[in-house]
Amino acid sequence: MKLNFIDHVESLIKGINEVKDLLDIELDAGGEVVRVEELDESCVYSIEVLHEEKNVIKYKNTNDFFRALGLFIELYNSNKNGFHRVETKLIPDIGVMVDVSRNAVYKVSTIKNLLKKLALMGHNRFMLYTEDTYEVDGYPYFGYLRGRYSAEELRDIDDFAFSLGIEVIPCIQTLGHLREVLKWEFAANIKDTDEVLLVGEEKTYEFIEAMISTMSKTFRSRNIHIGMDEAFDLGRGKYLTKNGYKHHYELMVEHLTRVCEITRKYSLKPMMWDDMFFRAAAPNSSYYNLDTEISDDLVKSIPEDVSLVYWDYYHIE
């Protein structure tokens, strides 16, 4: 199908060129005219597509346009006699998290192909879960032999997603899940156990700041996921030998407070997995105990600027 997009289209052309092959369309000045209009923020709906006397695509945000474009082509191919469809977005931010720390570190081209499809579905967020699969300034063994992305590759992904109206949010680990990092000799002074960083050690926070600084310079987003899930043996390795016993919940809060000081320094808005807080509140340390009561003291111990993210891989109801 040959189409000629007119009016509010300049900022969208790069993205249209990226998805046109998926939609089997060509950009042609002599093609069927499609008028593109921006919806006012006060409008209750997010997209409107029309094929009657004229062709119109209306949208609020860039990602809404690509959802509308995909819908327009779908309806056009099955309803050439005309259609009019309006959609209202009920969830303001929607996206996926892709794990590039286990089994495979996807090529940049693969990530881009996925972003194209997500754009046509109307997604506006994309998380790359990278435990150690990215470069960190000053730490050459971070991600060594792990297929890590260069800063240039991550910026390329970020630029590509931006053209489609998708925010790429870095998703890293700043406490546990760092076995592949802590196995190297350079990490001896920041290692509590095989997977967990040493809380309270200044070199630990120099290391974390290097990670966060790298993410801050690489991505447009001011959101960052700092991980911190499943740190089960927190405080039970070198920390215990060095400092004696301290409840893992207290260590978690102490560490989170320090990490949030770093994110504030870089004007970032952190989010983290919340399982360790649920486990601390549950008598049996279960993450899925429906009777768990979260105390006011626990709530007050969490920095106000951190968002909590709940995960559940185990229940389907």
Rosetta silent file (secondary structure, phi, psi, omega in degrees, C-alpha in Angstrom):
SEQUENCE: MKLNFIDHVESLIKGINEVKDLLDIELDAGGEVVRVEELDESCVYSIEVLHEEKNVIKYKNTNDFFRALGLFIELYNSNKNGFHRVETKLIPDIGVMVDVSRNAVYKVSTIKNLLKKLALMGHNRFMLYTEDTYEVDGYPYFGYLRGRYSAEELRDIDDFAFSLGIEVIPCIQTLGHLREVLKWEFAANIKDTDEVLLVGEEKTYEFIEAMISTMSKTFRSRNIHIGMDEAFDLGRGKYLTKNGYKHHYELMVEHLTRVCEITRKYSLKPMMWDDMFFRAAAPNSSYYNLDTEISDDLVKSIPEDVSLVYWDYYHIE
SCORE:     score description
SCORE:     0.000 S_00000001
   1 L     0.000  131.366  177.941    0.000    0.000    0.000 S_00000001
   2 E  -100.123  126.408 -176.414    1.342    3.430   -0.950 S_00000001
   3 E  -127.690  148.378  176.200    0.543    6.196    1.518 S_00000001
   4 E  -123.580  101.822 -179.796    1.215    9.913    1.689 S_00000001
   5 E   -82.206  133.704 -178.883    1.139   11.190    5.288 S_00000001
   6 E  -129.694  165.999  179.483    0.478   14.935    5.628 S_00000001
   7 E    75.111 -124.512 -170.373    0.287   17.609    8.348 S_00000001
   8 L   -76.186   72.917 -171.732    1.691   16.694   11.807 S_00000001
   9 L  -130.054  -11.074 -173.231    4.094   14.074   10.575 S_00000001
  10 H   -55.308  -46.711 -176.442    7.643   15.507   10.592 S_00000001
  11 H   -74.338   -8.379 -175.235    8.608   14.081   13.995 S_00000001
  12 H  -103.153  -13.372 -172.481    7.116   10.689   13.084 S_00000001
  13 H   -58.491  -42.729 -179.069    8.780   10.022    9.724 S_00000001
  14 H   -59.086  -45.923  179.808   11.838    8.302   11.169 S_00000001
  15 H   -67.330  -39.179  178.033    9.669    5.864   13.121 S_00000001
  16 H   -60.001  -41.847  178.561    7.301    5.297   10.198 S_00000001
  17 H   -62.441  -29.299 -179.602   10.269    4.333    8.047 S_00000001
  18 H   -75.480  -33.094 -175.356   11.304    1.784   10.679 S_00000001
  19 H  -100.376   -5.097 -172.205    7.922    0.010   10.851 S_00000001
  20 H   -60.963  -35.196 -179.973    6.787    0.332    7.229 S_00000001
  21 H   -67.327  -36.610  177.638    8.120   -3.076    6.192 S_00000001
  22 H   -63.055  -32.636 -177.057    6.203   -4.785    9.007 S_00000001
  23 H   -93.258   -6.111 -178.274    3.033   -3.095    7.763 S_00000001
  24 L    58.014   50.956  176.993    3.825   -3.649    4.089 S_00000001
  25 L  -125.773  158.705  174.482    3.431    0.026    3.207 S_00000001
  26 E  -124.183  145.729  173.711    5.442    2.495    1.140 S_00000001
  27 E   -89.785  120.075 -174.018    5.794    6.243    1.600 S_00000001
  28 L  -146.573  126.220  179.803    4.886    7.839   -1.707 S_00000001
  29 L   -60.359  -22.852  178.886    3.909   11.438   -2.491 S_00000001
  30 L   -96.265    4.548 -177.432    1.462   10.023   -5.034 S_00000001
  31 L   -80.573 -177.998 -179.938   -0.037    7.519   -2.634 S_00000001
  32 E   -65.073  130.703 -174.666   -3.331    7.638   -0.768 S_00000001
  33 E   -76.682  132.632  174.369   -3.380   10.705    1.471 S_00000001
  34 E  -125.870  117.306  179.623   -3.579   10.168    5.240 S_00000001
  35 E   -84.132  131.389 -179.197   -4.014   13.273    7.386 S_00000001
  36 E  -109.231  126.663 -177.835   -2.222   13.108   10.738 S_00000001
  37 E  -130.100  141.181  175.149   -3.585   15.155   13.629 S_00000001
  38 E   -88.483  134.666  176.725   -2.492   15.561   17.248 S_00000001
  39 L   -84.700  145.467  176.345   -5.195   15.242   19.878 S_00000001
  40 L   -68.907  147.982 -178.766   -5.405   17.778   22.668 S_00000001
  41 L   -58.392  -27.955 -178.767   -4.358   16.511   26.099 S_00000001
  42 L   -75.332  -10.860 -179.119   -7.878   17.138   27.380 S_00000001
  43 L   -64.685  136.161 -175.518   -9.276   14.626   24.880 S_00000001
  44 L   -76.472  -22.958  179.601  -10.657   11.560   26.676 S_00000001
  45 L  -105.453  165.620 -171.511   -9.514    9.099   24.029 S_00000001
  46 L  -100.952  -35.712  179.892   -5.995    8.311   22.834 S_00000001
  47 E  -142.202  156.011  174.490   -6.364    7.494   19.153 S_00000001
  48 E  -145.921  130.140  177.378   -8.872    7.825   16.339 S_00000001
  49 E  -124.879  139.729 -172.803   -8.607    6.301   12.889 S_00000001
  50 E  -140.649  132.808  172.603  -10.937    7.122   10.015 S_00000001
  51 E  -139.051   92.798  177.464  -11.346    5.889    6.444 S_00000001
  52 L  -136.691 -111.868  174.505  -14.418    7.362    4.801 S_00000001
  53 L   -67.270  -26.359  178.484  -14.413   10.413    2.541 S_00000001
  54 L  -140.988  165.877  177.810  -10.903   10.991    3.847 S_00000001
  55 E  -105.339  128.076 -178.011   -8.221    9.130    5.764 S_00000001
  56 E  -137.865  136.817  169.215   -7.332   10.457    9.216 S_00000001
  57 E  -122.343  121.911  176.713   -5.103    9.269   12.060 S_00000001
  58 E  -114.918  142.641 -175.992   -5.397   11.188   15.331 S_00000001
  59 E  -152.146  157.322  176.656   -3.140   10.542   18.307 S_00000001
  60 L   -92.726  -60.017 -176.503   -2.061   11.982   21.663 S_00000001
  61 L  -113.928  164.833 -176.479    1.503   10.742   22.170 S_00000001
  62 H   -55.211  -45.182 -179.681    4.103    9.365   19.791 S_00000001
  63 H   -64.508  -31.054  176.852    3.531    5.763   20.897 S_00000001
  64 H   -63.792  -36.416  179.598   -0.208    6.287   20.402 S_00000001
  65 H   -59.339  -44.963 -175.859    0.461    7.201   16.778 S_00000001
  66 H   -70.413  -32.344  171.279    2.162    3.890   16.052 S_00000001
  67 H   -62.475  -44.428 -179.289   -0.658    1.957   17.708 S_00000001
  68 H   -65.126  -39.987  179.595   -3.074    3.988   15.548 S_00000001
  69 H   -61.913  -47.243  178.600   -1.033    3.396   12.399 S_00000001
  70 H   -61.023  -40.815  179.091   -1.036   -0.372   12.905 S_00000001
  71 H   -65.856  -41.261  179.008   -4.757   -0.307   13.605 S_00000001
  72 H   -57.957  -47.825 -178.604   -5.413    1.837   10.516 S_00000001
  73 H   -65.326  -41.767  179.252   -3.593   -0.635    8.243 S_00000001
  74 H   -60.328  -47.694 -178.754   -5.315   -3.627    9.862 S_00000001
  75 H   -69.839  -36.368 -179.851   -8.770   -2.117    9.433 S_00000001
  76 H   -62.243  -42.439 -177.379   -8.025   -0.831    5.929 S_00000001
  77 H   -67.830  -23.028 -177.636   -7.018   -4.288    4.744 S_00000001
  78 H  -111.792  -10.610 -177.951  -10.271   -5.820    6.020 S_00000001
  79 L  -138.677   63.268 -175.094  -12.711   -2.887    5.650 S_00000001
  80 L   -67.513  -15.550  178.784  -11.890   -1.024    2.458 S_00000001
  81 L   -79.864   -8.470  176.928  -15.444    0.343    2.292 S_00000001
  82 L   133.293  151.413  177.133  -14.809    2.454    5.361 S_00000001
  83 E  -161.837  161.357  175.387  -14.312    2.419    9.120 S_00000001
  84 E  -149.806  116.810 -176.102  -14.135    4.695   12.131 S_00000001
  85 E  -132.860  137.226  175.833  -12.495    3.502   15.352 S_00000001
  86 E  -124.223  138.189  175.486  -11.671    5.264   18.621 S_00000001
  87 E  -128.555  141.395  176.600   -9.590    3.792   21.454 S_00000001
  88 L  -112.163  128.211 -179.416   -9.094    5.055   24.995 S_00000001
  89 L   -81.081  122.567 -177.859   -5.910    4.151   26.830 S_00000001
  90 L   -94.252  -24.263  179.256   -6.710    2.860   30.327 S_00000001
  91 L  -115.603  117.105 -173.316   -3.126    2.271   31.491 S_00000001
  92 L   -64.732  -36.727 -178.813   -0.862    5.312   31.060 S_00000001
  93 L  -128.081  124.397 -179.321    2.442    3.392   30.961 S_00000001
  94 L  -142.372  140.948 -179.308    2.783   -0.120   29.593 S_00000001
  95 E  -172.046 -168.020 -179.719    5.756   -2.109   28.439 S_00000001
  96 E  -129.045  157.674  169.439    7.885   -5.209   28.839 S_00000001
  97 E  -111.990  127.494 -178.787   11.087   -6.146   30.606 S_00000001
  98 E  -110.510  122.980 -178.937   13.469   -8.246   28.532 S_00000001
  99 E   -80.424  113.532  175.696   16.081  -10.329   30.341 S_00000001
 100 L  -115.957   31.806  178.861   19.437   -9.998   28.577 S_00000001
 101 L  -114.852  -13.086 -179.459   21.454  -11.456   31.458 S_00000001
 102 L  -129.710  142.807  173.242   20.629  -15.147   31.054 S_00000001
 103 L    70.074  -44.246 -179.489   20.784  -17.531   28.081 S_00000001
 104 L  -159.721  140.713  168.150   21.270  -14.782   25.492 S_00000001
 105 L  -103.974  106.115 -173.169   22.247  -11.155   25.128 S_00000001
 106 L   -61.301  142.695  173.538   20.145  -10.178   22.146 S_00000001
 107 L   -62.168  154.489  179.020   21.815   -8.428   19.266 S_00000001
 108 H   -56.872  -39.495 -179.817   20.921   -4.771   18.859 S_00000001
 109 H   -62.108  -35.931  178.314   19.100   -5.661   15.625 S_00000001
 110 H   -68.547  -42.449  176.691   16.921   -8.159   17.519 S_00000001
 111 H   -60.039  -42.098  179.938   16.068   -5.570   20.169 S_00000001
 112 H   -63.957  -40.996  178.007   15.105   -3.119   17.412 S_00000001
 113 H   -62.648  -38.825  177.273   12.805   -5.655   15.750 S_00000001
 114 H   -66.019  -42.281  179.335   11.097   -6.249   19.073 S_00000001
 115 H   -60.557  -38.125  177.839   10.720   -2.491   19.648 S_00000001
 116 H   -59.586  -46.088 -178.354    8.992   -2.114   16.272 S_00000001
 117 H   -67.938  -38.168  177.823    6.375   -4.699   17.214 S_00000001
 118 H   -65.206  -36.669  178.708    5.892   -3.210   20.665 S_00000001
 119 H   -61.520  -43.217 -179.045    5.385    0.222   19.097 S_00000001
 120 H   -69.324  -17.752  175.469    2.575   -1.102   16.912 S_00000001
 121 L   -89.713   -4.736  177.819    0.976   -2.546   20.062 S_00000001
 122 L    90.186   10.892  179.277    1.050    0.882   21.695 S_00000001
 123 L   -68.777  148.026  177.400    3.751    0.211   24.278 S_00000001
 124 L  -128.952    6.748  176.113    5.620    3.205   25.637 S_00000001
 125 E  -137.182  148.522  179.812    8.127    1.576   28.008 S_00000001
 126 E  -148.920  122.761  179.481   10.859   -0.992   27.529 S_00000001
 127 E  -107.858  131.697  171.158   13.177   -2.344   30.230 S_00000001
 128 E  -101.081  112.332 -179.946   16.482   -4.029   29.514 S_00000001
 129 E   -84.775  104.421 -175.867   17.307   -6.262   32.476 S_00000001
 130 L  -121.623  106.013  175.748   21.104   -6.154   32.625 S_00000001
 131 L   -73.333  -51.582  178.137   22.861   -7.666   35.624 S_00000001
 132 L  -145.164   21.307 -174.946   26.340   -7.258   34.176 S_00000001
 133 L   -98.038   47.255  173.699   25.766   -7.147   30.419 S_00000001
 134 E  -153.340  159.657  179.888   26.803   -3.527   29.917 S_00000001
 135 L   -79.502  143.538  173.366   30.023   -1.560   30.182 S_00000001
 136 L  -127.614  124.730 -179.333   30.898    0.346   33.353 S_00000001
 137 L   -55.689  130.012  175.771   33.575    3.019   33.279 S_00000001
 138 L    86.481   -2.200 -178.572   36.604    2.017   35.344 S_00000001
 139 L  -131.001   78.540 -174.313   35.588   -1.644   35.746 S_00000001
 140 L   -64.243  -22.609  179.605   36.884   -3.597   32.719 S_00000001
 141 L   -86.929   -4.755  176.347   35.960   -6.989   34.234 S_00000001
 142 L   -72.365  112.638 -177.837   32.312   -5.977   34.659 S_00000001
 143 L    81.303    9.260 -179.706   30.560   -8.029   31.983 S_00000001
 144 L   -61.501  129.355 -179.407   33.827   -9.501   30.728 S_00000001
 145 L    62.135   23.631 -177.865   33.146  -12.450   28.365 S_00000001
 146 L  -115.957    9.159  178.333   29.405  -12.011   28.957 S_00000001
 147 L    73.763   28.291 -174.117   28.428  -10.377   25.663 S_00000001
 148 L   -60.879  150.662  174.661   27.950   -6.987   27.300 S_00000001
 149 E   -79.504  142.119  170.832   26.527   -4.038   25.379 S_00000001
 150 L   -78.861  162.605  177.264   28.778   -1.072   24.733 S_00000001
 151 H   -61.117  -36.468  179.253   27.536    2.379   25.726 S_00000001
 152 H   -63.807  -40.903  178.704   27.289    3.192   22.024 S_00000001
 153 H   -65.242  -40.630  179.959   25.024    0.178   21.404 S_00000001
 154 H   -67.708  -37.096  176.254   22.752    1.134   24.297 S_00000001
 155 H   -65.413  -36.628  177.637   22.492    4.722   23.041 S_00000001
 156 H   -62.361  -44.377  176.960   21.586    3.338   19.619 S_00000001
 157 H   -61.726  -43.804 -179.353   18.775    1.285   21.207 S_00000001
 158 H   -62.942  -43.926  178.552   17.629    4.334   23.167 S_00000001
 159 H   -63.305  -42.928 -179.205   17.583    6.555   20.060 S_00000001
 160 H   -62.313  -47.333  179.650   15.701    3.937   18.072 S_00000001
 161 H   -62.562  -39.209 -179.425   13.077    3.484   20.784 S_00000001
 162 H   -59.531  -38.085  179.983   12.698    7.254   21.155 S_00000001
 163 H   -65.912  -18.729  179.966   11.755    7.560   17.480 S_00000001
 164 L  -103.093    4.023  179.784    8.885    5.146   18.204 S_00000001
 165 L    79.535   22.604 -178.095    7.725    6.920   21.356 S_00000001
 166 L  -110.378  130.794  176.715    9.137    4.267   23.686 S_00000001
 167 E   -89.474  122.175  175.484   11.085    5.085   26.861 S_00000001
 168 E   -90.986  121.375 -178.775   13.940    2.659   27.534 S_00000001
 169 E  -107.483  119.334  177.244   14.390    2.249   31.287 S_00000001
 170 E   -65.607  138.103 -178.052   17.677    0.746   32.494 S_00000001
 171 E  -127.918  106.071 -173.080   17.116   -2.179   34.837 S_00000001
 172 L  -122.834 -177.272  175.400   20.207   -3.121   36.843 S_00000001
 173 L  -122.191  131.889 -178.609   21.168   -4.849   40.101 S_00000001
 174 L  -124.357   19.931  175.656   22.674   -2.939   43.023 S_00000001
 175 L  -150.650  -69.485 -178.770   22.724   -5.638   45.711 S_00000001
 176 L  -107.144 -168.514 -180.000   22.156   -9.269   44.715 S_00000001
 177 L    56.949   35.672 -176.918   22.138  -11.327   41.499 S_00000001
 178 L  -121.999   32.248 -179.511   25.759  -10.327   40.836 S_00000001
 179 H   -56.346  -42.357 -176.052   27.493  -13.713   40.878 S_00000001
 180 H   -70.456  -16.480  175.217   29.031  -13.152   37.442 S_00000001
 181 H   -89.945  -46.579 -171.222   30.568   -9.896   38.681 S_00000001
 182 H   -75.339   -5.578  177.980   31.678  -10.973   42.147 S_00000001
 183 L   -75.366  -16.210 -177.221   33.592  -14.012   40.874 S_00000001
 184 L   -86.411  151.252 -175.741   36.435  -11.724   39.716 S_00000001
 185 H   -61.662  -31.191 -177.592   39.325  -10.750   41.980 S_00000001
 186 H   -60.406  -23.063 -174.313   38.642   -7.009   41.593 S_00000001
 187 H   -92.667    6.355 -174.542   35.407   -7.499   43.582 S_00000001
 188 H   -56.851  -36.520 -176.354   37.013   -9.087   46.662 S_00000001
 189 H   -83.807   -7.911 -178.674   36.559   -5.928   48.765 S_00000001
 190 H  -118.403   13.907 -174.090   32.904   -5.375   47.808 S_00000001
 191 E  -105.306  122.808  173.020   31.717   -8.973   48.092 S_00000001
 192 L   -88.296  -61.934  175.490   29.579  -10.217   50.995 S_00000001
 193 L  -126.114 -173.543 -176.367   28.587  -13.604   49.521 S_00000001
 194 L   -58.317  -27.373 -175.032   28.866  -15.173   46.083 S_00000001
 195 L  -117.281  -13.647 -167.223   25.918  -13.107   44.797 S_00000001
 196 L  -117.173  139.083  178.137   25.519  -10.161   47.174 S_00000001
 197 E   -72.183  157.614 -177.965   27.427   -6.919   47.584 S_00000001
 198 L   -85.705  107.252 -179.466   29.008   -5.925   50.897 S_00000001
 199 L   -69.297  141.127  176.668   26.723   -3.392   52.588 S_00000001
 200 L    89.594  -12.196  179.603   28.398   -0.541   54.455 S_00000001
 201 L   -85.902  125.442 -175.667   31.685   -0.770   52.528 S_00000001
 202 H   -61.178  -34.885  178.932   32.556    2.549   50.852 S_00000001
 203 H   -64.474  -28.954  175.848   34.096    0.811   47.847 S_00000001
 204 H   -60.626  -42.884 -176.144   30.716   -0.851   47.296 S_00000001
 205 H   -78.873  -23.941  170.264   29.066    2.541   46.863 S_00000001
 206 H   -65.896  -41.325  179.084   31.845    3.775   44.585 S_00000001
 207 H   -65.412  -46.874  179.674   31.113    0.733   42.427 S_00000001
 208 H   -63.621  -38.999  178.646   27.342    1.304   42.488 S_00000001
 209 H   -63.858  -35.883  177.162   27.816    4.970   41.626 S_00000001
 210 H   -62.944  -40.434  177.645   29.882    3.936   38.602 S_00000001
 211 H   -64.110  -48.552 -176.168   26.999    1.717   37.433 S_00000001
 212 H   -68.676  -37.651  176.784   24.365    4.394   37.992 S_00000001
 213 H   -61.650  -42.135  178.350   26.511    7.118   36.444 S_00000001
 214 H   -61.009  -46.279  179.390   26.947    4.966   33.334 S_00000001
 215 H   -64.387  -38.672 -179.394   23.181    4.425   33.028 S_00000001
 216 H   -63.309  -38.479 -179.068   22.493    8.125   33.601 S_00000001
 217 H   -78.226  -21.295 -171.594   24.822    9.129   30.768 S_00000001
 218 H   -90.900  -38.377 -173.077   23.569    6.437   28.397 S_00000001
 219 L  -111.019  148.290  174.581   19.770    6.710   28.524 S_00000001
 220 L   -67.160  -37.116 -172.560   17.355    9.634   28.180 S_00000001
 221 L   -58.545  141.727  172.858   15.050    8.215   30.832 S_00000001
 222 L   -97.114    4.866  172.616   15.250    9.612   34.345 S_00000001
 223 E   -92.563  146.371  175.302   13.722    6.357   35.603 S_00000001
 224 E  -148.873  137.394  175.879   15.979    3.536   36.728 S_00000001
 225 E   -98.368  122.075 -174.270   15.275    0.096   38.174 S_00000001
 226 L  -101.133    8.900  172.651   17.844   -0.720   40.868 S_00000001
 227 L    71.018 -120.160  177.234   16.868   -4.383   41.390 S_00000001
 228 L    75.900   19.887  178.313   17.598   -5.587   44.972 S_00000001
 229 L   -88.715  159.336  170.028   15.455   -8.741   44.811 S_00000001
 230 L    51.225   37.289  176.674   16.183  -12.168   46.286 S_00000001
 231 L   -86.431   63.220 -169.675   19.194  -11.080   48.371 S_00000001
 232 L   -64.062  -35.722 -176.463   18.557  -14.046   50.676 S_00000001
 233 L  -100.248   24.124  177.514   22.053  -14.343   52.152 S_00000001
 234 L   -55.911  127.571  176.826   22.523  -10.613   52.723 S_00000001
 235 L    78.965    9.202 -174.790   24.804  -10.012   55.717 S_00000001
 236 L  -111.808    8.713  178.941   25.718  -13.687   56.142 S_00000001
 237 L  -116.123 -116.252 -179.643   29.141  -13.741   54.494 S_00000001
 238 H   -61.619  -33.296  179.139   31.999  -11.271   54.836 S_00000001
 239 H   -59.112  -44.947 -179.064   29.639   -8.769   56.484 S_00000001
 240 H   -61.664  -43.336  179.338   28.961  -11.209   59.340 S_00000001
 241 H   -64.550  -39.157 -174.554   32.673  -11.849   59.861 S_00000001
 242 H   -81.870  -37.456 -170.667   33.494   -8.149   59.760 S_00000001
 243 H  -122.380   -9.763 -174.459   30.572   -6.623   61.660 S_00000001
 244 L    86.651  179.559 -174.602   28.652   -9.354   63.420 S_00000001
 245 L   -75.278  138.568  171.739   24.992  -10.241   62.947 S_00000001
 246 L  -145.827  135.654 -176.303   22.464   -7.662   61.794 S_00000001
 247 L   -58.298  138.467 -175.161   18.959   -8.491   60.557 S_00000001
 248 H   -60.717  -28.047  178.637   18.808   -8.534   56.764 S_00000001
 249 H   -65.639  -43.274  178.299   15.865   -6.098   56.811 S_00000001
 250 H   -63.574  -39.978  177.809   17.952   -3.471   58.624 S_00000001
 251 H   -65.240  -38.812  179.272   20.790   -4.002   56.157 S_00000001
 252 H   -60.227  -47.163 -178.721   18.360   -3.688   53.257 S_00000001
 253 H   -65.777  -43.125  178.465   17.082   -0.323   54.489 S_00000001
 254 H   -59.073  -45.012 -178.232   20.599    0.934   55.207 S_00000001
 255 H   -68.925  -44.510 -179.936   21.748   -0.055   51.722 S_00000001
 256 H   -59.467  -40.039  178.898   18.662    1.281   49.953 S_00000001
 257 H   -60.439  -42.595  179.871   19.118    4.642   51.681 S_00000001
 258 H   -67.827  -41.461 -179.000   22.691    4.892   50.383 S_00000001
 259 H   -65.900  -38.742  179.155   21.740    3.852   46.847 S_00000001
 260 H   -66.574  -29.979  174.174   18.915    6.405   46.768 S_00000001
 261 H   -62.122  -37.374  179.434   21.396    9.116   47.736 S_00000001
 262 H   -71.098  -43.787 -179.715   23.314    8.215   44.580 S_00000001
 263 H   -63.666  -35.658  177.138   20.226    8.201   42.337 S_00000001
 264 H   -64.266  -38.045  179.652   19.263   11.637   43.672 S_00000001
 265 H   -57.712  -33.122 -178.557   22.726   12.892   42.809 S_00000001
 266 L  -102.671   15.194  177.469   22.032   11.985   39.166 S_00000001
 267 L    55.126   42.502  178.894   18.409   13.228   39.234 S_00000001
 268 L  -106.998  151.498  178.057   17.080    9.711   38.709 S_00000001
 269 E  -107.473  106.751 -174.125   13.818    8.216   39.963 S_00000001
 270 E   -83.188  149.741  167.841   14.522    4.714   41.312 S_00000001
 271 E  -131.432  155.180 -177.648   12.227    1.715   41.433 S_00000001
 272 E  -147.685  158.580  172.456   13.035   -1.629   43.015 S_00000001
 273 E   -69.892  141.091 -171.820   11.665   -5.143   43.499 S_00000001
 274 L  -105.649   11.294 -173.321    9.800   -5.290   46.798 S_00000001
 275 H   -62.060  -34.802 -177.497   10.044   -8.975   47.737 S_00000001
 276 H   -65.976  -29.967  177.284   12.560   -8.429   50.554 S_00000001
 277 H   -73.955  -40.620  177.137   10.130   -6.091   52.315 S_00000001
 278 H   -63.354  -42.601 -179.158    7.251   -8.553   52.013 S_00000001
 279 H   -64.986  -36.089  179.640    9.451  -11.351   53.315 S_00000001
 280 H   -65.489  -30.433 -177.329   10.573   -9.209   56.259 S_00000001
 281 H   -87.225  -19.464 -175.669    6.937   -8.636   57.239 S_00000001
 282 L   -87.781  132.511 -179.937    5.771  -12.235   56.815 S_00000001
 283 L   -57.129  -33.955 -178.759    6.138  -14.612   59.809 S_00000001
 284 L  -102.474   12.639  179.644    7.190  -17.436   57.484 S_00000001
 285 L    61.844   23.065 -179.812    9.228  -15.163   55.164 S_00000001
 286 L   -84.888  138.034  177.733    6.843  -15.913   52.305 S_00000001
 287 L   -77.269  -19.047 -171.461    6.516  -13.386   49.491 S_00000001
 288 L  -117.312   24.829  178.850    2.983  -14.585   48.732 S_00000001
 289 L   -78.103  111.805 -176.040    1.409  -14.748   52.187 S_00000001
 290 L   -69.354  -15.131 -179.238   -2.013  -13.101   51.828 S_00000001
 291 L   -93.908    0.136 -178.670   -2.207  -12.524   55.603 S_00000001
 292 L   -62.200  133.315  176.175    0.991  -10.477   55.777 S_00000001
 293 L  -110.323  125.336  179.667    0.518   -7.097   57.435 S_00000001
 294 L   -88.542  115.718 -176.013    2.880   -4.298   56.426 S_00000001
 295 L   -74.856  158.022  176.218    3.630   -2.212   59.524 S_00000001
 296 H   -61.011  -37.623 -179.769    3.844    1.581   59.548 S_00000001
 297 H   -61.818  -40.383  178.697    7.456    1.302   60.705 S_00000001
 298 H   -64.747  -45.544 -179.721    8.326   -0.775   57.643 S_00000001
 299 H   -59.887  -44.837 -177.239    6.596    1.689   55.328 S_00000001
 300 H   -67.783  -21.035 -178.658    8.349    4.670   56.935 S_00000001
 301 H   -77.931  -14.745 -178.096   11.739    2.989   56.551 S_00000001
 302 L   -89.628  124.923  178.932   11.487    3.013   52.743 S_00000001
 303 L   -52.009  137.855 -173.857   12.716    6.254   51.096 S_00000001
 304 L   -64.858  -24.470 -174.637    9.759    8.193   49.703 S_00000001
 305 L   -90.360    6.360  177.877   11.296    8.626   46.261 S_00000001
 306 L  -103.908  134.332  176.734   11.627    4.909   45.503 S_00000001
 307 E   -94.324  141.435 -179.280    8.789    3.042   43.759 S_00000001
 308 E   -99.768  134.348 -176.582    8.125   -0.573   44.702 S_00000001
 309 E  -118.427  126.668 -178.114    7.585   -3.172   41.974 S_00000001
 310 L   -96.124  135.264  176.573    5.846   -6.468   42.663 S_00000001
 311 L  -123.610  148.230  178.698    6.762   -9.619   40.777 S_00000001
 312 L  -152.145  106.698  178.950    5.033  -12.981   40.636 S_00000001
 313 L   -95.419   -3.399 -162.159    6.260  -15.791   38.402 S_00000001
 314 L  -114.914  -12.416 -178.261    4.337  -18.524   40.183 S_00000001
 315 L  -119.626  142.410 -179.211    0.595  -17.807   40.171 S_00000001
 316 L  -114.355    3.425  179.091   -1.767  -17.657   37.202 S_00000001
 317 L  -121.461    0.000    0.000   -4.945  -16.650   39.053 S_00000001
